[in-house]
Amino acid sequence: MSETRAGKPMNSRRVLWSALGAVALVAVIGGAWIFSLPPAPSTAAPPAIAQDERDAMVAGLKPPKRQRPLIAIIGINDATETTDYLIPYGILKRADVADVVALATKPGPVTLYPTLKIEPQATAAEFDAQHSDGADYVIVPAMSRDDDPEALRWIQSQSAKGAIVIGICAGAKVVSDAGLLHDKQATTHWYFVNELRGKHPTMRYVRDRRLVVDKGVATTTGITASMPMSLTLVEAVAGRDKARAVGREIGLPDWDARHQSDAFTRPFALTAVRNTAAFWAHEQLGIELKPGVDEVSLALVTDAWSRTYRSHALTFASATGAQQSRGGLRILPDQIAANWPAARLLPTSENPKPAEALDHALAGIAARYGTDTADFVAMQLEYPKRQMP
């Protein structure tokens, strides 16, 4: 294989046994992580992307059909990754260079993982009935199952109609199971690289790139690569100046495909074990769900705080029913409550530059649980942490 660079409360006994079982499970998983991790990272900064490579990447994402493209984001109803699904939607709706629709394979809400629940704007079947010629782009987040039959059939049909298919994070595994990565260069979340290469040996893994484009298919590294991928798509549709303007607006003025793959390494398994073992200190943190909430900020904050193995972020609202986000997506609150205990209340997602919300969340996690937990979360999100002013 070639490789290129680039309800009812539980009693105390049930709580104890549940916690011990979780610790044992995490210990097994953690051990697997330790032995599967790549070598220690190099201290050298990633080299700049050559202009011809950059130009080829943007050219490979040019709209295949419409002057104003149609972008469909597909999810399965029971578990689709939060940030993979919401960040492309939020950035692309903000850019207003394409028509963007959030889909599900079946009717009913989409439960995002590890947090949030949304009402999709259409099912895949309804989308097909309205757009028989298919989308220009199909964005595929990570899903709880890589082989969901309905998702795979729909992705295959959209590719056959000429759509560019974009696998975000472990969504690359879904794209690969749809048969679209044969003899193509690709990448995925660091934890799933060996699995993807083993299952699909004709796929050619590209190191040290946050996004890879090859013959009608694009893939990215871990979850937060959805941000540079979305901005690169804006550039392909509307030009570099527009993409830069959107990047400045969201707080990501500089981006490209550079990545240091070996930087996402050990020793995080012990943090997972330790944090899970402290079951008595686990917290439910609340964030108020308000009309007009920014999808990018909300996704980054709730996703990060739900990956500490010490806390889970819940949304609350004073009234029943979905709240409409900035880009018109309907988000369902987890709980109906007028307020939340101050000690467990997360700041609302009102940062005018939503890409910075993750940096602030990681700083808050470090202050609450320690730097090792913040690093553990950043590793899961495959996020190259930035220093905030």
C-alpha positions in Angstrom: 0.0 0.0 0.0 1.4 3.4 -1.0 1.5 6.4 1.3 2.1 10.0 0.6 3.1 12.7 3.0 1.4 15.5 2.9 -35.8 8.2 35.2 -35.3 6.6 38.4 -32.2 7.2 40.4 -30.0 4.1 40.9 -29.1 2.9 44.4 -25.5 3.2 45.6 -24.6 -0.4 44.7 -25.8 0.0 41.1 -23.9 3.2 40.8 -20.7 1.6 42.1 -20.9 -1.5 39.8 -21.8 0.7 36.8 -18.8 2.9 37.5 -16.5 0.0 38.0 -17.7 -1.5 34.7 -17.1 1.7 32.9 -13.6 2.0 34.4 -12.8 -1.6 33.2 -14.1 -0.8 29.8 -12.2 2.4 29.5 -9.1 0.6 30.7 -9.4 -1.9 27.9 -10.0 0.8 25.3 -7.3 3.0 26.8 -4.8 0.2 26.6 -5.7 -0.3 23.0 -5.1 3.4 22.4 -1.7 3.3 24.0 -0.5 0.4 21.8 -2.1 1.8 18.6 -0.8 5.3 18.9 1.9 6.5 16.4 5.4 7.5 17.4 6.1 10.6 19.4 5.6 13.9 17.5 8.3 15.8 15.7 9.1 19.2 17.1 9.4 20.7 13.6 6.5 22.9 12.4 4.6 21.4 9.4 5.9 22.8 6.1 3.9 25.2 4.1 1.5 23.8 1.4 2.9 24.4 -2.1 0.8 26.7 -4.1 0.3 24.2 -6.9 -1.0 21.7 -4.4 -3.3 24.3 -2.9 -4.6 25.4 -6.3 -5.3 21.7 -7.2 -7.2 21.2 -4.0 -9.5 24.2 -4.6 -9.9 23.3 -8.3 -11.0 19.8 -7.2 -13.8 21.3 -5.1 -15.2 23.6 -7.8 -19.0 23.4 -8.1 -19.8 20.5 -10.5 -23.3 21.7 -11.6 -24.9 24.9 -10.4 -23.5 28.4 -10.2 -25.1 28.6 -6.7 -24.4 25.1 -5.5 -26.8 22.9 -3.5 -25.1 21.3 -0.4 -26.7 18.4 1.5 -25.5 17.3 4.9 -26.6 13.7 5.6 -27.0 12.1 9.0 -28.5 9.0 10.5 -31.2 9.6 13.1 -29.8 7.7 16.1 -26.2 8.9 16.3 -24.3 11.4 14.1 -21.3 13.4 15.3 -22.3 16.8 16.6 -19.5 19.0 15.2 -19.1 17.1 11.9 -22.8 17.8 11.2 -23.3 21.4 12.6 -20.0 23.2 11.7 -20.3 22.8 7.9 -23.9 23.8 8.2 -23.2 26.9 10.3 -20.2 28.1 8.3 -21.8 27.5 4.9 -25.1 29.2 5.9 -23.2 32.2 7.2 -21.2 32.4 4.0 -24.4 32.4 1.9 -22.7 31.2 -1.2 -24.8 28.0 -1.6 -28.1 26.5 -0.6 -27.6 24.3 2.4 -29.9 21.6 3.7 -29.6 19.4 6.7 -30.9 15.9 6.0 -31.6 12.6 7.9 -32.1 9.1 6.5 -35.5 8.8 8.2 -38.3 11.0 9.5 -37.9 12.4 13.0 -35.1 14.1 15.0 -31.4 13.4 14.6 -29.7 12.6 17.9 -26.2 14.0 17.6 -23.2 12.5 19.4 -22.0 13.2 22.1 -24.6 16.0 22.6 -27.5 17.9 21.0 -30.6 16.9 19.1 -31.9 18.6 15.9 -34.9 18.5 13.6 -33.6 17.8 10.1 -35.0 20.0 7.3 -35.8 17.0 5.1 -35.3 13.3 4.7 -33.0 11.9 2.0 -36.1 10.7 0.2 -37.8 14.1 0.3 -34.6 15.7 -1.0 -34.5 13.3 -3.9 -38.1 14.1 -4.7 -37.3 17.8 -4.8 -33.9 17.6 -6.5 -33.9 14.7 -9.0 -30.6 15.8 -10.4 -28.9 15.5 -7.0 -26.8 17.8 -4.9 -23.5 19.5 -5.9 -21.9 18.5 -2.6 -22.8 15.9 -0.1 -21.2 16.2 3.4 -20.9 13.0 5.3 -20.2 13.3 9.1 -19.0 10.5 11.3 -21.9 8.1 12.2 -22.5 5.4 14.8 -22.5 2.9 12.0 -20.3 3.1 8.9 -22.6 0.6 7.0 -26.1 2.1 7.4 -27.8 0.8 4.3 -29.9 3.8 3.6 -27.1 6.2 4.1 -24.8 4.2 1.8 -27.3 3.9 -0.9 -28.1 7.6 -0.9 -24.4 8.6 -0.9 -23.7 6.2 -3.8 -26.7 7.6 -5.7 -25.6 11.2 -5.2 -22.1 10.4 -6.3 -23.4 8.8 -9.4 -25.4 12.0 -10.1 -22.1 14.0 -10.0 -22.0 15.3 -6.5 -18.7 15.9 -4.8 -18.8 13.7 -1.6 -17.0 15.1 1.5 -16.3 12.8 4.4 -15.7 14.7 7.6 -13.5 13.0 10.3 -14.6 9.3 10.6 -17.2 10.1 8.0 -14.4 8.9 5.7 -15.2 5.4 6.8 -18.8 5.8 5.6 -17.6 7.2 2.3 -15.2 4.3 2.0 -18.0 1.7 2.8 -20.0 3.4 0.0 -17.2 2.3 -2.3 -15.9 5.8 -3.1 -12.3 5.7 -1.9 -11.0 2.9 -4.1 -7.7 3.9 -5.5 -8.0 7.4 -4.1 -5.9 9.5 -1.7 -7.7 10.2 1.6 -7.3 10.8 5.3 -9.5 10.4 8.5 -9.4 10.9 12.3 -6.1 9.7 13.6 -7.7 7.0 15.7 -9.3 5.3 12.7 -6.4 5.5 10.2 -5.3 1.8 10.7 -8.9 0.6 10.6 -9.6 2.4 7.4 -6.4 1.2 5.7 -6.9 -2.3 6.8 -10.5 -2.5 5.6 -9.9 -0.6 2.3 -6.3 -1.4 1.2 -6.7 0.3 -2.1 -7.2 3.7 -0.4 -4.0 5.7 -0.2 -3.6 7.4 3.1 -2.1 10.9 3.1 -0.2 12.0 6.2 0.2 15.6 7.5 -2.9 17.0 5.7 -6.1 18.1 7.4 -8.0 17.7 4.2 -7.4 15.7 1.0 -9.3 16.0 -2.3 -9.1 13.4 -5.0 -11.4 12.9 -8.0 -14.7 13.9 -6.7 -14.2 12.9 -3.1 -12.8 14.9 -0.2 -11.9 13.7 3.3 -10.6 15.3 6.5 -8.7 14.5 9.6 -10.5 14.7 13.0 -13.6 16.6 14.0 -12.3 20.2 14.0 -11.0 19.9 10.5 -14.6 20.6 9.5 -13.7 24.3 9.9 -10.8 24.5 7.3 -12.7 22.1 5.1 -15.8 24.4 5.1 -13.7 27.5 4.4 -11.9 25.8 1.6 -15.3 24.9 0.1 -16.4 28.5 0.4 -13.2 29.5 -1.5 -13.9 26.9 -4.3 -17.4 28.3 -4.7 -16.9 32.1 -4.2 -13.1 32.8 -4.3 -10.3 33.4 -1.8 -11.4 36.9 -0.8 -14.9 35.6 0.3 -13.4 32.7 2.2 -11.0 35.0 4.0 -13.8 37.4 4.9 -15.8 34.5 6.4 -12.7 33.2 8.1 -12.1 36.5 9.8 -15.8 36.8 10.8 -15.8 33.4 12.5 -12.3 33.8 14.1 -10.2 31.6 11.7 -8.5 34.1 9.5 -5.7 31.7 8.5 -6.2 28.1 7.4 -4.9 25.6 5.1 -4.3 21.8 4.8 -1.2 21.7 7.0 -1.3 19.1 9.7 1.2 17.4 12.0 -0.3 13.9 12.1 2.1 12.6 14.8 1.2 15.3 17.2 -1.9 13.4 18.3 -0.3 10.8 20.4 0.1 9.5 24.0 -0.5 9.5 27.0 -4.2 10.2 27.2 -5.6 6.7 28.0 -4.8 7.2 31.7 -6.7 10.5 31.8 -9.8 8.7 30.4 -9.4 6.0 33.1 -8.9 8.4 35.9 -11.7 10.7 34.9 -14.2 7.9 34.5 -13.1 6.4 37.8 -14.0 9.7 39.6 -17.7 8.8 39.0 -18.8 10.7 42.1 -17.5 13.9 40.6 -19.2 13.6 37.2 -21.3 16.6 36.3 -24.2 17.6 34.1 -23.4 21.1 32.8 -26.1 23.3 31.3 -26.0 25.7 28.4 -29.1 27.8 27.7 -30.5 27.3 24.3 -31.7 30.6 22.9 -33.2 31.6 19.5 -30.5 32.6 17.0 -27.8 30.5 18.7 -24.8 30.1 16.4 -24.4 26.5 15.3 -20.6 26.6 15.3 -20.2 27.9 18.8 -22.9 25.6 20.3 -21.3 22.6 18.6 -17.8 23.3 19.7 -18.7 24.1 23.3 -21.1 21.3 24.0 -18.9 18.7 22.1 -15.8 19.6 24.0 -17.4 19.7 27.5 -19.0 16.3 26.7 -15.7 14.6 26.0 -13.9 15.2 29.3 -15.1 11.9 30.8 -16.0 14.1 33.8 -18.9 16.1 32.4 -21.8 16.1 29.9 -23.2 19.3 28.4 -27.0 19.6 28.2 -29.1 22.3 26.6 -32.0 23.8 28.5 -34.8 26.2 27.6 -37.7 27.7 29.5 -40.3 26.5 27.0 -40.9 23.3 25.1 -40.3 23.1 21.4 -37.3 23.6 19.2 -35.3 26.8 19.1 -34.3 28.1 15.7 -30.5 28.7 15.2 -28.8 31.5 13.4 -28.9 29.6 10.2 -32.4 28.4 10.5 -31.8 24.9 12.0 -34.3 23.8 14.7 -32.5 22.5 17.8 -34.4 20.6 20.6 -33.6 21.4 24.2 -32.5 18.5 26.4 -34.4 19.8 29.4 -37.1 22.4 30.1 -35.9 24.6 32.9 -36.0 28.3 33.6 -32.4 28.3 34.9 -29.5 26.1 35.8 -27.3 26.0 39.0 -24.7 28.7 38.6 -21.8 26.4 39.5 -22.7 24.1 36.6 -23.7 26.7 34.0 -21.7 27.0 30.8 -21.4 30.4 29.2 -23.8 31.0 26.4 -22.5 30.7 22.8 -22.5 34.4 22.0 -18.9 34.8 21.0 -19.0 37.0 17.9 -16.1 34.8 16.5 -17.5 31.3 17.0 -14.3 29.4 16.0 -12.7 30.8 19.1 -15.4 29.1 21.3 -13.4 25.9 21.4 -10.3 27.7 22.6 -12.3 29.2 25.4 -13.9 25.9 26.2 -10.5 24.2 26.4 -9.3 26.9 28.7 -12.4 26.4 30.9 -11.8 22.6 30.9 -8.2 23.1 31.9 -9.2 25.4 34.8 -11.9 23.0 36.0 -10.4 19.6 35.5 -6.7 20.2 34.6 -4.5 20.7 31.6 -4.3 16.9 30.9 -8.1 16.7 30.5 -8.1 19.7 28.1 -5.3 18.1 26.1 -7.3 14.8 26.1 -10.3 16.6 24.7 -8.2 18.4 22.0 -6.7 15.0 21.0 -10.2 13.5 20.6 -11.2 16.5 18.4 -7.8 16.3 16.6 -7.4 20.0 17.3 -4.1 21.9 17.1 -4.7 24.1 20.1 -4.2 27.9 19.7 -3.0 30.3 22.4 -5.8 32.8 23.2 -4.9 36.5 23.8 
